[in-house]
Amino acid sequence: MRQPAFWMLTALSLLSTMLVHAQGQSAADELKHAQGTNLGIYTFSDRCSSCHDNARGGAPDRYALNKYTPEQVMQSLTGDGTMAKFTDGMTELQKRILSVYVGGRPFGSSAEGELSAMPSGQCPVGGLWKTSGAPSWSNWGVDETNSRYQPTPGLAADQVPHLKLKWAFAFPNGNSAYSQPTVADGRVFVGSDTGFIYALNASTGCAYWSFKANAGVRTPVVLSPAGKGRRLAFFGDIRANLYAIDAATGKLVWTVRADLHRLSRLTGAQVLNKGILYVPISSLEESGGGNAKYPCCTFRGAIEAYRADTGKLLWKSYTIAEPAKPTTVTSIGTQLYGPAGAGLWSAPTLDLKRNAVYVATGNAYTMPAADTSDAVMAFDMKTGARLWKNQLRADDGYVRDCPGKYRPNVSTKNVSETCPTPLGPDVDFGNAPILRNFADGHSLIVIGQKDGSGWALDPDKKGAVVWKRPMSPGVDAGGGGMQWGSAADDTQVYFPLTRGGAGAGMGAVNLLTGEIAWRTTPAIASLAPATVMPGVVFEGSNMGMLYAFSTADGHALWNFDTNTNFKTVNGVEGKGGGFGGAAGAVVAEGKLFTTSGNADLFGGPLRGNVILAFEPE
């Protein structure tokens, strides 16, 4: 699971692009903005993993190395640094890519992300955080069903065409604004790729506090309910650290390492219910698995439950029941493993009536593919016991930089033997399952898949298919699918498509019948999740345009180009970009909030570092 195979850039082409961009400016300036994630994994596998992944000579593992900033890592790789002897033949650019990968954040972010380092935008000291009673958006999908439907936004549909930018806040040295905001009681909480969480004033954008995590924070903040006790904010970082902090002060309450795999991460949002925090585990092992020296592959997705007040693990259930076992050895002596994959990239969904947790799984990393990859699965909320699974695409074994039917332009020369054969199309699930409950007592799980299919499943019949609706020509015909998130109100589900061409644009589908009601005008290509309120569905395009469409017929009501520069309340240089990942717009307290500039793993011209707030004139 990452972006669809047809969106992928090879490591070589990405490096070439970055080198072109670096001409005329220093590598330091270019890599100040580049994440280097995929190239960093490759370089680490080639240069570092034989010691650091095997604790050879007491070498710290990737997790332990993450305590160092990119600047500290770079220092160790150059001059008289302790690791300089292992960098023969590496360019400065390659060293900086490796440093950013190991440090888990861009250069310059550790110091400049603090509020004290910003020119302006700090809220006045004093005053208590009070409960307002206004409807909030306090997790990824509004509620535990992941509908992304805000029934009481404090904003009417006829006000949406009059939305104007109220404020912009920039993440210092941010490269990719990939975390979705959370809004409650007049405050906005948002994470950044620099590893900082910020608490902002919803009306003005001034900042109350910042908290520095150990790596970039992609998950949205999840808030505990207002009440008599301390209110907590939960989130995870891209090194699989899970945190609870005091939402009023930004002080750490507890932190745990959620998964021990060397390449695990927290991408999908946590979900909170009755003091239990449900946490999905994903991995970037497929980004390193195509390397001939990497022992592909051993990661398996998981869903975990923690006590929210203490961080105590209550249970952990894997999407692949049995651990990976040794399989074959390559011609250069690399031990291979399997089965592996089926990571959880999206938020889990809670069915309180059936006491079930629903998750959607990623592709396999090895062949034969596990029968729980590309599937919707159900687990018992209290025990973690597996209840059922429905695999909606078989034989989708995929790792990056491998040739195959769906990647015909990848060279077969010197291709790693670690590649799955045959290579799958990478059409798993980035969508979270959406649970819709109806007045007659029956329910549906609706979800969009990366092959272009919309699905409705019956939770009372072990996920049996109720309807399937192709929304594009499909991967074999060059069509796009649904990447990071759909949305559903009481009558329709809204499926955004990733690509242009035939059948492009968001489509509205009748929840009960699966019939297409309309497609958006204009047609847009989008990886980002949709957001719906009465009468309006919001969607951000890959090119940075934020749209509002009528839920009645799909015609455009409003748009705003976020791919531009902004004057920010904190005095930091701010730029928007594309909507390329798992962060969607949120509607609460009469305002619309969104981050802009999600460049995901690749950087590039559509990267950005801002959160924007809109309000009607």
Beta strands, then each sheet from edge to edge (+ up, - down):
strand 1: 163-170
strand 2: 182-184
strand 3: 187-191
strand 4: 196-201
strand 5: 207-212
strand 6: 222-223
strand 7: 232-236
strand 8: 241-246
strand 9: 252-257
strand 10: 264-265
strand 11: 271-273
strand 12: 276-283
strand 13: 302-307
strand 14: 313-318
strand 15: 325-329
strand 16: 335-338
strand 17: 349-351
strand 18: 356-360
strand 19: 375-380
strand 20: 386-391
strand 21: 434-437
strand 22: 443-448
strand 23: 453-458
strand 24: 464-470
strand 25: 487-488
strand 26: 492-495
strand 27: 507-510
strand 28: 516-519
strand 29: 531-533
strand 30: 536-540
strand 31: 545-550
strand 32: 556-561
strand 33: 565-566
strand 34: 574-575
strand 35: 586-588
strand 36: 591-596
strand 37: 610-616
sheet 1: 1+ 37- 36+ 35-
sheet 2: 2+ 3- 4+ 5-
sheet 3: 6+ 7- 8+ 9-
sheet 4: 10+ 12- 11+
sheet 5: 10+ 12- 13+ 14-
sheet 6: 15+ 16-
sheet 7: 17+ 18- 19+ 20-
sheet 8: 21+ 22- 23+ 24-
sheet 9: 25+ 26- 27+ 28-
sheet 10: 29+ 30- 31+ 32-
sheet 11: 33+ 34-
end
